[in-house]
């Protein structure tokens, strides 16, 4: 049985929640205010079975004031349903949600024209054509269009069949998901609540790795006490499970945790071994319809996982990044995130909070770069960005090469490489076995260094000693002070 998480996106009141209810029989609106007002305010959840696939749905709010909530839920989805009402067509939040999902690298999607019972056939076709035009240049450019009416049920079976086809294609082609399954555990928390007799429960879409019953986890960024919690129980699709794996909607009951210790935006991961980042190097893209360019020292809202941080922009390779352009930046945040190279994020203006672009993390523990360092660093960062933008079997090698070259002759240890890449320590060791000709590994298999750096340093030392003896032939050796 395969699990996959699907998300909805689209303008307010275009029928996203009604569509999810028509597909699953579950009303994803859980707040009393949502049911009274008839609009989605926070993210909602539902699930269903299609063939051998367990499918979780994340229903996101469409109102512009709740885009922050939308971003908290949409990061872990693999398939998008872009919902457009037949009686209104493409609207502002349709476009903003499309930009966000495109920037997050969601691999696949379906354009769904809803409320067809409120429009004649000619209007439905016009809306479908406008939807295709709007999606040009995005991951939805060649996606199928399915027309439905959630009230009468027209088109719902056709949509289920198309979802099944898309999920099968994802299962065969998705390398990035396979890599995430091998990485360290990360569960971005999108809900925290207490249950009488059980204690604190957190939910989220498992971004990478797996969770096991009775194992230990910590929340990142950690508080001063840096608590370790034990997993009392795990639920996936409302059923108790011993394990949860990448891509599953998961509820985790934590022993030893109080509700005020945890909040949306935190990430559950392995205790003690990870290090949240306060600065990141990244490649960013400012989408063509951004209301402003990205400027030096500009404050922005950075959305990563289920959290929002305030960051300040430091441009590395240009004076500004205009709409439609890419650039390399360092982002310095007011609070830390558990982010790894290859993670995607969204940038929004500080005020007013509108989406301006997104990016990919390249380095999660960079120094504050001096201008003279950038001449050599920028081409290396750009090469790394190219590898991470379209992840494949070579991406991990490019990342480890970058990190080891940065460390030089001092090298680093396996646990640090794990914290810098997001790979498990076992995964790092297995990978290093494939490149033994380019690295030096200590006898205890803990320390590793880049062979070229050691060779170059050795050659410089031997050259220095040779020059010294040529100038001082009677000397017994190089004095310590030299």
Kinemage of the C-alpha trace (Angstrom):
@kinemage 1
@onewidth
@group {chain A} dominant
@subgroup {mainchain}
@vectorlist {calphas} color= white
{ca unk a 1} P 0.000 0.000 0.000
{ca unk a 2} L 1.329 3.434 -1.005
{ca unk a 3} L 0.553 6.678 0.825
{ca unk a 4} L 0.486 10.099 -0.802
{ca unk a 5} L -0.599 13.560 0.305
{ca unk a 6} L -2.627 15.759 -2.059
{ca unk a 7} L -3.293 19.446 -1.537
{ca unk a 8} L -5.915 21.853 -2.810
{ca unk a 9} L -5.167 25.442 -3.839
{ca unk a 10} L -7.208 28.272 -5.294
{ca unk a 11} L -9.182 31.428 -4.644
{ca unk a 12} L -11.579 31.823 -1.728
{ca unk a 13} L -15.022 30.274 -2.182
{ca unk a 14} L -14.092 28.379 -5.358
{ca unk a 15} L -15.221 25.067 -3.857
{ca unk a 16} L -12.016 23.487 -2.490
{ca unk a 17} L -13.602 22.150 0.704
{ca unk a 18} L -16.731 20.999 -1.144
{ca unk a 19} L -14.507 19.168 -3.639
{ca unk a 20} L -12.629 17.361 -0.868
{ca unk a 21} L -15.954 16.411 0.736
{ca unk a 22} L -17.268 15.090 -2.607
{ca unk a 23} L -14.121 12.980 -3.039
{ca unk a 24} L -13.782 11.664 0.529
{ca unk a 25} L -17.105 12.169 2.313
{ca unk a 26} L -15.243 14.185 4.986
{ca unk a 27} L -15.785 17.860 5.794
{ca unk a 28} L -12.266 19.266 6.173
{ca unk a 29} L -13.535 22.427 7.912
{ca unk a 30} L -12.999 21.646 11.610
{ca unk a 31} L -13.340 25.078 13.271
{ca unk a 32} L -16.808 26.288 14.321
{ca unk a 33} L -16.078 29.706 12.765
{ca unk a 34} L -15.308 28.018 9.426
{ca unk a 35} L -18.627 26.183 9.460
{ca unk a 36} L -20.553 29.318 10.454
{ca unk a 37} L -18.926 31.568 7.838
{ca unk a 38} L -18.679 28.959 5.094
{ca unk a 39} L -15.005 29.679 4.402
{ca unk a 40} L -11.795 27.839 5.301
{ca unk a 41} L -9.607 29.773 7.743
{ca unk a 42} L -6.997 27.169 8.682
{ca unk a 43} L -5.747 24.012 7.011
{ca unk a 44} L -8.094 21.014 7.118
{ca unk a 45} L -7.579 17.306 6.518
{ca unk a 46} L -9.374 14.336 4.978
{ca unk a 47} L -8.453 10.944 3.550
{ca unk a 48} L -9.656 8.198 1.213
{ca unk a 49} L -8.640 4.959 -0.507
{ca unk a 50} L -8.157 4.769 -4.290
{ca unk a 51} L -7.120 1.344 -5.567
{ca unk a 52} L -4.058 0.441 -3.467
{ca unk a 53} L -3.324 4.048 -2.515
{ca unk a 54} L -4.111 5.705 0.807
{ca unk a 55} L -4.546 9.369 -0.023
{ca unk a 56} L -4.472 12.210 2.458
{ca unk a 57} L -5.938 15.584 1.496
{ca unk a 58} L -4.814 18.943 2.839
{ca unk a 59} L -7.475 21.585 2.256
{ca unk a 60} L -5.999 25.082 2.454
{ca unk a 61} L -7.675 28.479 2.951
{ca unk a 62} L -8.105 30.625 -0.152
{ca unk a 63} L -8.486 34.076 1.421
{ca unk a 64} L -5.468 36.376 1.010
{ca unk a 65} L -5.410 37.025 4.782
{ca unk a 66} L -4.839 33.318 5.431
{ca unk a 67} L -1.996 32.618 2.975
{ca unk a 68} L 0.265 32.134 6.013
{ca unk a 69} L -1.979 29.244 7.095
{ca unk a 70} L -2.030 27.900 3.553
{ca unk a 71} L 1.787 27.807 3.513
{ca unk a 72} L 1.876 25.929 6.830
{ca unk a 73} L 0.096 22.966 5.265
{ca unk a 74} L 1.116 22.757 1.651
{ca unk a 75} L 4.848 22.015 1.984
{ca unk a 76} L 4.569 18.220 2.137
{ca unk a 77} L 2.192 17.563 -0.742
{ca unk a 78} L 3.105 15.552 -3.842
{ca unk a 79} L 0.086 16.302 -6.038
{ca unk a 80} L -1.881 19.547 -6.346
{ca unk a 81} L -5.512 20.116 -7.249
{ca unk a 82} L -5.691 23.714 -8.530
{ca unk a 83} L -9.345 24.587 -8.039
{ca unk a 84} L -11.007 27.220 -10.272
{ca unk a 85} L -14.735 27.988 -10.152
{ca unk a 86} L -16.524 27.863 -13.505
{ca unk a 87} L -18.674 30.880 -12.639
{ca unk a 88} L -15.713 33.115 -11.629
{ca unk a 89} L -12.629 31.816 -13.510
{ca unk a 90} L -9.053 32.707 -12.523
{ca unk a 91} L -8.825 35.138 -9.576
{ca unk a 92} L -5.965 36.788 -7.598
{ca unk a 93} L -5.469 33.963 -5.076
{ca unk a 94} L -5.595 31.412 -7.875
{ca unk a 95} L -2.493 33.062 -9.275
{ca unk a 96} L -0.725 33.540 -5.928
{ca unk a 97} L -1.342 29.929 -4.892
{ca unk a 98} L -0.093 28.734 -8.293
{ca unk a 99} L 3.110 30.772 -7.922
{ca unk a 100} L 3.663 29.388 -4.412
{ca unk a 101} L 3.191 25.769 -5.474
{ca unk a 102} L 5.442 26.260 -8.494
{ca unk a 103} L 8.181 27.751 -6.286
{ca unk a 104} L 7.897 24.856 -3.821
{ca unk a 105} L 8.667 22.364 -6.586
{ca unk a 106} L 5.476 20.318 -6.270
{ca unk a 107} L 5.995 17.614 -8.908
{ca unk a 108} L 2.520 17.107 -10.355
{ca unk a 109} L -1.014 18.428 -10.423
{ca unk a 110} L -4.493 18.547 -11.941
{ca unk a 111} L -6.499 21.649 -12.900
{ca unk a 112} L -10.028 21.193 -11.540
{ca unk a 113} L -12.890 23.371 -12.809
{ca unk a 114} L -15.570 23.320 -10.099
{ca unk a 115} L -19.164 24.556 -9.791
{ca unk a 116} L -19.906 23.615 -13.406
{ca unk a 117} L -23.593 23.431 -12.463
{ca unk a 118} L -23.566 27.240 -12.235
{ca unk a 119} L -22.242 27.805 -15.782
{ca unk a 120} L -23.163 26.688 -19.289
{ca unk a 121} L -20.876 24.469 -21.385
{ca unk a 122} L -19.457 27.381 -23.407
{ca unk a 123} L -18.444 29.293 -20.262
{ca unk a 124} L -16.878 26.169 -18.739
{ca unk a 125} L -14.741 25.732 -21.853
{ca unk a 126} L -13.679 29.401 -21.755
{ca unk a 127} L -12.658 29.063 -18.090
{ca unk a 128} L -10.703 25.887 -18.864
{ca unk a 129} L -8.861 27.728 -21.655
{ca unk a 130} L -8.039 30.636 -19.327
{ca unk a 131} L -6.797 28.165 -16.713
{ca unk a 132} L -4.465 26.527 -19.247
{ca unk a 133} L -3.151 29.943 -20.276
{ca unk a 134} L -2.571 30.950 -16.631
{ca unk a 135} L -0.593 27.748 -15.965
{ca unk a 136} L 1.815 28.195 -18.887
{ca unk a 137} L 5.424 28.234 -17.725
{ca unk a 138} L 4.587 26.385 -14.480
{ca unk a 139} L 4.592 22.730 -13.417
{ca unk a 140} L 0.892 22.599 -14.412
{ca unk a 141} L 1.468 23.688 -18.022
{ca unk a 142} L 0.660 20.284 -19.525
{ca unk a 143} L -1.564 19.013 -16.727
{ca unk a 144} L -5.028 17.584 -17.398
{ca unk a 145} L -8.165 19.674 -16.844
{ca unk a 146} L -11.111 17.932 -15.159
{ca unk a 147} L -14.524 19.601 -14.836
{ca unk a 148} L -16.680 18.689 -11.839
{ca unk a 149} L -19.726 19.706 -9.859
{ca unk a 150} L -19.325 18.787 -6.196
{ca unk a 151} L -23.053 19.123 -5.441
{ca unk a 152} L -24.387 16.812 -8.156
{ca unk a 153} L -21.270 14.623 -8.272
{ca unk a 154} L -20.754 15.137 -12.010
{ca unk a 155} L -17.117 14.530 -12.948
{ca unk a 156} L -16.054 13.242 -9.509
{ca unk a 157} L -15.420 9.671 -10.722
{ca unk a 158} L -13.415 11.027 -13.668
{ca unk a 159} L -11.347 13.094 -11.225
{ca unk a 160} L -10.695 10.028 -9.041
{ca unk a 161} L -9.490 8.124 -12.113
{ca unk a 162} L -7.158 10.987 -13.052
{ca unk a 163} L -5.801 11.192 -9.483
{ca unk a 164} L -5.033 7.452 -9.643
{ca unk a 165} L -3.139 7.881 -12.942
{ca unk a 166} L -1.125 10.796 -11.561
{ca unk a 167} L -0.240 8.934 -8.360
{ca unk a 168} L 0.985 5.904 -10.348
{ca unk a 169} L 3.217 8.173 -12.439
{ca unk a 170} L 4.629 9.820 -9.309
{ca unk a 171} L 5.386 6.442 -7.775
{ca unk a 172} L 7.518 5.489 -10.774
{ca unk a 173} L 9.359 8.791 -11.356
{ca unk a 174} L 9.871 10.543 -8.013
{ca unk a 175} L 13.593 10.316 -7.135
{ca unk a 176} L 13.384 13.163 -4.596
{ca unk a 177} L 10.864 11.200 -2.512
{ca unk a 178} L 13.175 8.186 -2.453
{ca unk a 179} L 16.023 10.357 -1.209
{ca unk a 180} L 13.839 11.921 1.506
{ca unk a 181} L 12.882 8.480 2.763
{ca unk a 182} L 16.581 7.829 3.432
{ca unk a 183} L 17.144 11.117 5.255
{ca unk a 184} L 16.880 11.962 8.947
{ca unk a 185} L 13.404 12.259 10.403
{ca unk a 186} L 11.651 15.626 10.087
{ca unk a 187} L 8.006 16.229 10.941
{ca unk a 188} L 6.970 19.902 10.526
{ca unk a 189} L 4.287 20.524 13.147
{ca unk a 190} L 1.095 22.130 11.821
{ca unk a 191} L -1.228 21.381 14.777
{ca unk a 192} L -0.751 20.941 18.530
{ca unk a 193} L -3.572 19.887 20.846
{ca unk a 194} L -4.243 17.956 24.034
{ca unk a 195} L -6.451 14.896 24.460
{ca unk a 196} L -7.835 13.972 27.840
{ca unk a 197} L -6.157 10.810 29.084
{ca unk a 198} L -3.488 10.910 26.360
{ca unk a 199} L -1.672 14.236 26.678
{ca unk a 200} L -0.087 16.278 23.907
{ca unk a 201} L -0.581 15.367 20.247
{ca unk a 202} L 1.131 16.966 17.255
{ca unk a 203} L 0.282 16.482 13.587
{ca unk a 204} L 2.059 17.114 10.314
{ca unk a 205} L 3.109 15.636 6.994
{ca unk a 206} L 6.311 13.623 7.468
{ca unk a 207} L 8.855 15.477 5.347
{ca unk a 208} L 11.662 12.906 5.519
{ca unk a 209} L 12.752 9.741 7.306
{ca unk a 210} L 10.410 7.764 9.548
{ca unk a 211} L 8.947 7.767 13.052
{ca unk a 212} L 8.670 4.703 15.290
{ca unk a 213} L 6.596 3.924 18.336
{ca unk a 214} L 8.661 4.231 21.568
{ca unk a 215} L 11.482 6.163 19.822
{ca unk a 216} L 12.711 9.555 21.045
{ca unk a 217} L 12.435 12.939 19.337
{ca unk a 218} L 13.205 16.593 20.022
{ca unk a 219} L 11.590 19.763 18.732
{ca unk a 220} L 13.645 22.227 16.669
{ca unk a 221} L 14.485 24.995 17.141
{ca unk a 222} L 15.054 23.775 20.711
{ca unk a 223} L 14.210 25.793 23.790
{ca unk a 224} L 16.696 26.292 26.597
{ca unk a 225} L 15.842 22.982 28.252
{ca unk a 226} L 16.230 21.092 24.933
{ca unk a 227} L 13.695 18.442 26.003
{ca unk a 228} L 13.587 14.912 24.645
{ca unk a 229} L 10.135 13.387 24.164
{ca unk a 230} L 9.111 9.766 23.782
{ca unk a 231} L 6.615 8.732 21.122
{ca unk a 232} L 3.730 7.094 22.987
{ca unk a 233} L 1.695 6.286 19.876
{ca unk a 234} L 1.412 7.058 16.150
{ca unk a 235} L -1.691 7.394 13.998
{ca unk a 236} L -1.800 7.441 10.199
{ca unk a 237} L -5.209 7.960 8.574
{ca unk a 238} L -6.888 7.559 11.985
{ca unk a 239} L -5.330 4.125 12.540
{ca unk a 240} L -2.654 3.253 15.075
{ca unk a 241} L 0.635 2.287 13.440
{ca unk a 242} L 4.046 1.200 14.695
{ca unk a 243} L 5.800 3.443 12.163
{ca unk a 244} L 5.106 6.444 9.936
{ca unk a 245} L 7.088 7.082 6.761
{ca unk a 246} L 7.876 10.002 4.454
{ca unk a 247} L 4.827 11.587 2.849
{ca unk a 248} L 2.249 10.370 5.360
{ca unk a 249} L -0.126 12.590 7.300
{ca unk a 250} L 0.812 11.671 10.842
{ca unk a 251} L -0.456 12.281 14.380
{ca unk a 252} L 2.060 11.684 17.172
{ca unk a 253} L 1.194 11.365 20.857
{ca unk a 254} L 4.224 12.538 22.851
{ca unk a 255} L 5.052 11.474 26.376
{ca unk a 256} L 6.631 14.149 28.562
{ca unk a 257} L 5.481 17.058 26.403
{ca unk a 258} L 3.147 19.850 27.415
{ca unk a 259} L 1.114 21.834 24.919
{ca unk a 260} L 2.962 25.093 25.646
{ca unk a 261} L 6.339 23.523 24.761
{ca unk a 262} L 5.354 22.915 21.145
{ca unk a 263} L 3.853 25.081 18.421
{ca unk a 264} L 3.197 25.254 14.692
{ca unk a 265} L 6.446 25.882 12.828
{ca unk a 266} L 8.590 23.602 14.988
{ca unk a 267} L 10.011 20.394 13.507
{ca unk a 268} L 10.298 17.033 15.280
{ca unk a 269} L 13.598 15.269 14.572
{ca unk a 270} L 16.269 13.064 16.128
{ca unk a 271} L 17.391 14.374 19.531
{ca unk a 272} L 20.755 16.008 20.041
{ca unk a 273} L 22.295 15.457 16.595
{ca unk a 274} L 20.729 18.162 14.453
{ca unk a 275} L 21.504 21.877 14.554
{ca unk a 276} L 18.946 24.509 13.582
{ca unk a 277} L 20.261 27.207 11.225
{ca unk a 278} L 20.071 30.938 11.936
{ca unk a 279} L 21.713 31.861 8.583
{ca unk a 280} L 21.403 30.140 5.208
{ca unk a 281} L 22.962 30.588 1.791
{ca unk a 282} L 20.344 30.152 -0.912
{ca unk a 283} L 19.435 30.646 -4.539
{ca unk a 284} L 16.241 32.684 -4.840
{ca unk a 285} L 13.876 33.355 -7.709
{ca unk a 286} L 11.654 36.443 -7.793
{ca unk a 287} L 8.556 35.562 -9.780
{ca unk a 288} L 7.660 37.794 -12.750
{ca unk a 289} L 4.534 39.246 -11.121
{ca unk a 290} L 6.250 40.166 -7.856
{ca unk a 291} L 5.230 43.648 -6.682
{ca unk a 292} L 8.862 44.496 -5.881
{ca unk a 293} L 12.456 43.392 -6.525
{ca unk a 294} L 14.630 41.868 -3.800
{ca unk a 295} L 16.883 44.578 -2.383
{ca unk a 296} L 19.928 44.610 -0.043
{ca unk a 297} L 19.052 44.252 3.672
{ca unk a 298} L 15.377 43.980 2.793
{ca unk a 299} L 13.280 42.349 5.558
{ca unk a 300} L 11.212 39.410 4.311
{ca unk a 301} L 8.953 36.685 5.647
{ca unk a 302} L 10.530 33.283 5.038
{ca unk a 303} L 8.166 30.292 5.006
{ca unk a 304} L 9.853 26.917 5.454
{ca unk a 305} L 8.138 23.707 6.523
{ca unk a 306} L 5.127 24.802 8.546
{ca unk a 307} L 6.823 27.887 10.008
{ca unk a 308} L 7.290 31.570 9.293
{ca unk a 309} L 10.468 33.517 10.118
{ca unk a 310} L 11.533 37.103 9.635
{ca unk a 311} L 14.807 37.299 7.701
{ca unk a 312} L 17.044 39.984 6.284
{ca unk a 313} L 18.435 39.666 2.764
{ca unk a 314} L 22.136 39.971 1.928
{ca unk a 315} L 22.726 39.798 -1.824
{ca unk a 316} L 25.886 37.930 -2.845
{ca unk a 317} L 26.180 38.444 -6.586
{ca unk a 318} L 24.160 41.505 -7.646
{ca unk a 319} L 22.749 44.814 -6.418
{ca unk a 320} L 19.114 43.727 -6.686
{ca unk a 321} L 17.118 40.763 -7.969
{ca unk a 322} L 14.365 41.925 -10.305
{ca unk a 323} L 11.067 40.122 -10.967
{ca unk a 324} L 11.772 37.149 -13.233
{ca unk a 325} L 15.426 36.889 -12.127
{ca unk a 326} L 17.456 34.502 -9.969
{ca unk a 327} L 20.275 35.333 -7.585
{ca unk a 328} L 22.436 34.072 -4.731
{ca unk a 329} L 21.758 35.433 -1.254
{ca unk a 330} L 22.444 34.924 2.404
{ca unk a 331} L 19.346 35.083 4.598
{ca unk a 332} L 19.874 35.972 8.278
{ca unk a 333} L 16.855 35.050 10.385
{ca unk a 334} L 15.481 36.168 13.708
{ca unk a 335} L 14.961 32.540 14.776
{ca unk a 336} L 16.449 29.263 13.609
{ca unk a 337} L 15.026 26.643 11.222
{ca unk a 338} L 15.883 22.980 10.731
{ca unk a 339} L 16.593 23.302 7.028
{ca unk a 340} L 18.841 21.220 4.770
{ca unk a 341} L 20.340 21.892 1.324
{ca unk a 342} L 17.709 21.219 -1.317
{ca unk a 343} L 14.817 22.380 0.886
{ca unk a 344} L 12.538 24.899 -0.788
{ca unk a 345} L 11.032 27.958 0.837
{ca unk a 346} L 8.768 30.905 0.031
{ca unk a 347} L 9.608 34.609 0.437
{ca unk a 348} L 6.920 37.197 1.125
{ca unk a 349} L 7.234 40.915 1.693
{ca unk a 350} L 7.347 41.951 5.324
{ca unk a 351} L 4.559 44.465 4.806
{ca unk a 352} L 2.211 44.193 3.078
{ca unk a 353} L 2.605 40.411 3.202
{ca unk a 354} L 2.525 39.459 -0.488
{ca unk a 355} L 4.445 36.654 -2.171
{ca unk a 356} L 7.528 37.822 -4.059
{ca unk a 357} L 9.375 34.565 -4.756
{ca unk a 358} L 11.031 31.498 -3.310
{ca unk a 359} L 14.274 29.618 -3.235
{ca unk a 360} L 16.407 26.591 -2.440
{ca unk a 361} L 18.686 26.232 0.593
{ca unk a 362} L 22.306 25.646 -0.465
{ca unk a 363} L 24.157 25.831 2.867
{ca unk a 364} L 22.704 25.699 6.378
{ca unk a 365} L 25.769 26.814 8.353
{ca unk a 366} L 27.547 29.468 6.267
{ca unk a 367} L 29.944 32.063 7.580
{ca unk a 368} L 29.227 35.751 7.007
{ca unk a 369} L 30.956 36.153 3.666
{ca unk a 370} L 33.643 38.734 3.001
{ca unk a 371} L 33.604 40.339 -0.440
{ca unk a 372} L 37.027 38.980 -1.353
{ca unk a 373} L 35.835 35.414 -0.624
{ca unk a 374} L 32.905 35.683 -3.030
{ca unk a 375} L 35.058 35.630 -6.191
{ca unk a 376} L 35.837 31.951 -5.603
{ca unk a 377} L 32.678 31.046 -3.696
{ca unk a 378} L 29.995 32.243 -6.130
{ca unk a 379} L 30.766 29.812 -9.003
{ca unk a 380} L 30.838 26.924 -6.509
{ca unk a 381} L 27.502 27.948 -4.968
{ca unk a 382} L 25.941 28.308 -8.405
{ca unk a 383} L 27.142 24.840 -9.420
{ca unk a 384} L 25.663 23.440 -6.219
{ca unk a 385} L 22.372 25.276 -6.874
{ca unk a 386} L 22.149 23.672 -10.327
{ca unk a 387} L 22.544 20.197 -8.778
{ca unk a 388} L 20.000 20.762 -6.018
{ca unk a 389} L 17.350 22.387 -8.240
{ca unk a 390} L 16.785 19.072 -10.054
{ca unk a 391} L 17.903 16.419 -7.526
{ca unk a 392} L 19.338 13.169 -8.860
{ca unk a 393} L 21.961 10.581 -7.897
{ca unk a 394} L 24.744 13.166 -8.345
{ca unk a 395} L 23.253 15.766 -5.987
{ca unk a 396} L 24.522 14.234 -2.744
{ca unk a 397} L 28.032 13.890 -4.190
{ca unk a 398} L 28.045 17.544 -5.229
{ca unk a 399} L 26.910 18.607 -1.759
{ca unk a 400} L 29.465 16.503 0.152
{ca unk a 401} L 32.221 17.666 -2.203
{ca unk a 402} L 31.256 21.289 -1.498
{ca unk a 403} L 31.267 20.764 2.280
{ca unk a 404} L 34.581 18.886 2.370
{ca unk a 405} L 36.313 21.412 0.112
{ca unk a 406} L 35.044 24.148 2.436
{ca unk a 407} L 36.559 22.368 5.470
{ca unk a 408} L 39.950 21.997 3.770
{ca unk a 409} L 42.682 20.057 5.554
{ca unk a 410} L 40.863 20.028 8.894
{ca unk a 411} L 38.068 17.904 7.457
{ca unk a 412} L 34.986 17.110 9.489
{ca unk a 413} L 33.178 14.206 11.149
{ca unk a 414} L 30.346 11.979 10.012
{ca unk a 415} L 27.805 13.480 12.417
{ca unk a 416} L 28.538 16.998 11.150
{ca unk a 417} L 28.070 15.879 7.536
{ca unk a 418} L 24.725 14.383 8.591
{ca unk a 419} L 23.653 17.666 10.210
{ca unk a 420} L 24.752 19.662 7.169
{ca unk a 421} L 23.118 17.428 4.531
{ca unk a 422} L 20.114 15.838 6.238
{ca unk a 423} L 21.376 12.352 5.405
{ca unk a 424} L 21.563 9.762 8.168
{ca unk a 425} L 25.038 8.894 9.490
{ca unk a 426} L 24.644 5.403 7.995
{ca unk a 427} L 23.759 6.967 4.651
{ca unk a 428} L 26.830 9.211 4.775
{ca unk a 429} L 29.104 6.237 5.524
{ca unk a 430} L 27.591 4.205 2.687
{ca unk a 431} L 28.074 7.077 0.257
{ca unk a 432} L 31.696 7.683 1.294
{ca unk a 433} L 32.476 4.050 0.452
{ca unk a 434} L 31.687 4.889 -3.179
{ca unk a 435} L 34.208 7.762 -3.346
{ca unk a 436} L 37.183 6.372 -1.393
{ca unk a 437} L 39.552 7.608 -4.094
{ca unk a 438} L 38.655 11.246 -3.363
{ca unk a 439} L 38.366 11.235 0.460
{ca unk a 440} L 40.506 10.208 3.410
{ca unk a 441} L 38.660 8.476 6.251
{ca unk a 442} L 40.119 7.966 9.720
{ca unk a 443} L 40.654 4.455 11.075
{ca unk a 444} L 37.735 4.836 13.483
{ca unk a 445} L 35.486 5.740 10.497
{ca unk a 446} L 34.455 8.991 12.228
{ca unk a 447} L 36.609 11.705 10.624
{ca unk a 448} L 36.766 12.466 6.904
{ca unk a 449} L 38.732 14.951 4.770
{ca unk a 450} L 38.971 15.878 1.097
{ca unk a 451} L 41.991 14.093 -0.390
{ca unk a 452} L 42.848 16.971 -2.758
{ca unk a 453} L 43.092 19.389 0.178
{ca unk a 454} L 45.423 17.041 2.098
{ca unk a 455} L 47.552 16.428 -1.013
{ca unk a 456} L 47.815 20.158 -1.794
{ca unk a 457} L 48.767 20.967 1.811
{ca unk a 458} L 51.372 18.188 1.832
{ca unk a 459} L 52.904 19.484 -1.387
{ca unk a 460} L 53.103 23.023 0.027
{ca unk a 461} L 54.814 21.769 3.176
{ca unk a 462} L 57.356 19.701 1.242
{ca unk a 463} L 58.050 22.640 -1.085
{ca unk a 464} L 58.599 24.925 1.912
{ca unk a 465} L 60.989 22.438 3.542
{ca unk a 466} L 62.904 21.974 0.284
{ca unk a 467} L 63.249 25.742 -0.193
{ca unk a 468} L 64.388 26.175 3.409
{ca unk a 469} L 67.159 23.587 3.070
{ca unk a 470} L 68.251 25.071 -0.244
{ca unk a 471} L 68.743 28.417 1.499
{ca unk a 472} L 70.124 26.953 4.749
{ca unk a 473} L 72.051 23.782 3.778
{ca unk a 474} L 73.816 23.521 7.157
{ca unk a 475} L 70.629 23.735 9.230
{ca unk a 476} L 69.373 20.555 10.920
{ca unk a 477} L 65.769 21.469 10.229
{ca unk a 478} L 63.146 24.173 10.082
{ca unk a 479} L 62.910 26.099 13.385
{ca unk a 480} L 59.588 25.741 15.183
{ca unk a 481} L 58.833 29.469 14.931
{ca unk a 482} L 58.914 29.290 11.130
